[in-house]
């Protein structure tokens, strides 16, 4: 049946799983929500606490009123533009499930290239046991700048059990989410969370204490890199709901890279590696920054699966 406004309505009490999915998909398609089928599935799974296999092996199971109302409330919010990940409170990254809230950027699949490049650049240093001598490898020290949900820090801690990681973010709320994600994955004891802008607190502490400032073997970052004047071109889910501090990198989107490269250069050990995610069309300009700052060698750029230059890596020589 149709309401006076001309949109389909459904009696939640009369719907089985198949009917709820069909109705949810229809409403999301009508709202031009991308990947409407997947969104409808994920929201129903979240609303009733079941996995996808259960949905399709129990398609005739009837939904009770509370479950139906919860599901269609989520569908309405998604149709209005809220990201599915914020509605379900989770997103997978590097094969691990992360909590996400509106305080953090939603982890993207392309950001996984940072992990791939970092592990490749570390080479034998990334193996816990020396393959020749059998002795434990030296402890790695890693910084994740602008950690957000903690996805990079936690994934690296998961892959590198001999690593100590310093995860920074300017947002206290983001750091709380990152702490919970680290605790959930059992790596809290190896990650230090620091509220600061980029690496400023780390540099300041080394200056105050007089400790050796060259702390890190690896620094990674997915920094804010969207230009302010490109806000209107972003999908509404991103523009209206994800944290602007994690999205926008200045008038042109590349301003933050120069400061980050300079700070990393003062903190990396001999042969230390910096790995950065790149914004759209930023590769050439960011690469030039490494040529004007001293000590950087072996600069390389890795494309993502869509062929877009996505990750820049460089090695620092003291």
N, C-alpha and C positions, 0 to 999 in steps of 0.2 A: 504494500500500500504506500501512498505518498501523503506527506503532510501538506498543510496549506502553503508552506514555503516552497513546495515542489521537490523536496529531497526525500529520499527513501527513508523510511523508519522501520524498525523491527521491534517486536515484543521480546525483550531479553529473556523472559521466562520460557518462551517457546523455541529457543534456539539450541540446536546441538552444535558440536564442535565444527562440523563442516559448514553449517549455516552461518555461524559466527565469523568464521574465516572469510567466507564469501562476502558477507556484509561489510566486514572490516576492510577487505581489499577494495570493494566498490567505493566506499567512502574516501579512502585514501587516493584512489585513482581520480575520483572526481575533484579532489583538492590538488591534483597534479603533484603528489608526493613522489619523489624518486624512489625506485625499488619498493613500490607499494606492497607487492606480495611478500617480500622478506620482512618489511616493517610490520605487516599484519600478523605474520607468524610470530615474530619476536615479541610483540606486545601481548599476544594471546598466551604464549609460553610464560611470560612474566606474570600475567594476571592470574593464571591458574596454577603456577608452580610446576609445570610439566615441560618435558623436552620435546623436540620436534618428532622423534619417533613415536612418542605417545600420542601426539596430535593425530598422526596419520594412521595409527593402528586403532584409534578409538574415536574415529570421526563421527560416529553416531551417538556418542555419549552426550547427555544433556547437560547444559551449564545451569548452575543454580543462579538465582537472581543476583546475589552479591558478585559472583564472578562475571556475569554479563555486564553489570553496571560498571564494574572496575575496568573491564576490557574496553567498553565503548567510550568511557571517559578518557582513557589513554589514547584511543583512536582519534578522538576529537582534539586532544592536545597536539597530537602529531600532525593532524590535518591543519592545525593553526600555525605550524612551523616549528614546534619544539623537536629537537633531535631525538631519535629513537634511543640513543645511548643514554641521554639524560633521563628519559622516562623509565628505562629499565635499570639504570644505575651501573651499567657495566659495558666493557668493550674488550675484545680480545686483541692482544698484541704479542708478537713473538711466541705464540702458542700458549700464552698465559692470560688469565682473565684479570682485568683491572677494574677497580671501582672508578667511576667517573661521575662528577657533579658539575654544575654550571661554574664552579670555581676553577676548573681546569679545561685545557684544550682536549678535545677528543683525539686519542691516538689514531694516526692514519697508517695504513699498510705501507706506504712509501717511506715512512720514517724507519721502518725495519732495516732499510738499506744502511742506516748509520751503524747498526749493530754488525751487519755483514762486513762493512768496510773496516770498522774498528778491529774486529777479530782478525781479519786478513792482515791489516797493518801491524798488529801486535806480533803475529807469527808465533815463534817458539815461546815468547814471553807470556803468551796467553794459555800455555799448557801448565798445569799445576806441578807436574813432575818433569824434571829434566830427562828427556828421552835417551840421552847418552849415559849420564851418570846415575840416574835414578834418584837423585837428590831433589828435595823440594825446590821449586823455582822461587826466586825472590818475590816478596810481596809486591803486588801492583798497587799503585795509588792512582785513582781515577776521579775526575770531576765531571759532573753532569750539570751544565749551566742552563737554568730555566727549566727545572725538572718537571714542573706541572704535576701530572698524575704520578710521576716517578717511573714511567714506563721504561725509559732508557736505563736509569740507575738500577732498577730491579732486574731487568733483563740481563744487564751486564753482570750483576751480582750472581744471577742464576748461572750464567755461562762461565764465570771466572771466580771459582770458590776461593782463590788466593788473593782477591782484590779487596781493597778498602776504598770506599767510594764516598765522595763529598758531593751532595746534591744541593744546589742553590736555587732559590726562587725569591722574587721580590714580594710574592703573595703569601701571607701567613695561612690563608685558607687553602691554597694549593698545597702547601707543605703538609697540612694536616691530612689531606687526601693521600699524598705520597707516603706519609708515615704509615697509614693504615694499609696501603698496598704492600709496603715492605714487610709489615708484620704478617700479613696474610700469606706471603710467600716464604716466610721464615728467614729473611735476610736483614732484619733490622739491626742486628749486632754489627753489621759491616757497612752500614750506610749512615753517614752523618748529614743531617738536614740543617741547612743554614739559610736564614732569611737575610738576603742581601741582593743588591743589584749586580748582576753578572758575577764577577769574582772579587768585588771590592773588599768584602770582609776578610777574605783569605789573604789578599795582598796587605791589608792594614795590619792584620795579626802578625804576619811575618816581619813587618817593619817595626812594630812595637816590641816584639819579643826578641828580635834579632836572629830568629831561626832561619835556617837555609830556605830561601824562597822557592827554589826549584823543586817543587813537591811532587809533580805529577808525571806519570808515564803516558797518560792518555787524558785528553779533554774532549768531551762530546757536547754538542748543543743543537737543539732544534729551536733557534731563536725566533722572535717575532720578525716576520719579513714581508708582510703585506703593506703596500704603500697606502697612506691615508686616503689619497684621492681615488683608490680602487675599491673603496668600501661598497659602493653601489653595485659593483660587478660581482660581489660575493653572493652565494646562495643565501636565502633568508635564514636558513637554519644556522649558518655560520655567522652572518652579520648581526642577527638579532639576539643570538643566544650564547655564543662562545665568548670567553673573556677577551675584551679588546686589548688588554695589556699583553696577552699572549699572541695576539694576531698582528698588531700594527707595529712596524719597525721604524716609523718616521715618515716624512713627506714622500720619500722615494722608496722606502722599504729596505734600503741597504745600510742605513746609518749605523745600525747596531754592530755590524760586522767588524768595522774598523776598530772599535773599542775592544771587542772580544778578542780579535787577533792580537792586538797590542798586549792585553792582559795575559793571554795564553802564552805569548812569547816570554813573559817574565816569570812564568810559573812552571813551564815544562822543563823536564830534565833533558840532558843530552840525548838526542834521538827520540824525544817524546813526540807524540802525534796529536794533532788537532783534527777533529772530524766534525763538519758542519753540514746541516741541511740547508739547501739553497732555495730561495724563492724563484718565482717565475721570471725568466729572462735576467737573472742576477749573476749567472755563472761568470761571464767575462769581467764584469766590474769587480766582483769579489776576488777573482783570481789576480787581478791587477793589484789589489791591496797587499797581497803577499810579496809582490815584487818591490814595493816601496818600503816595506818594513824588513829590517835585517834578520838574517838567521834562518829563513825558511827555504827548504829544499823539497824535492820530490812531491811537487804539487800535482794532484790528479783529481779528475772529476768523473764520477760514476753516474750513468743514466739510470732512471727508474724503468719499470717494465713498459711504460708508455713512450720511452725514448727521450724523456725530458731530463736535462742535467739536474740531478737531485742532490748529490752529496759531494762535497769537496773535502779532500784529506791532504794534509801537509805535515812534513816532519821538521822539527826545529833543531838547529845546531847552535849550541851555546858559544 
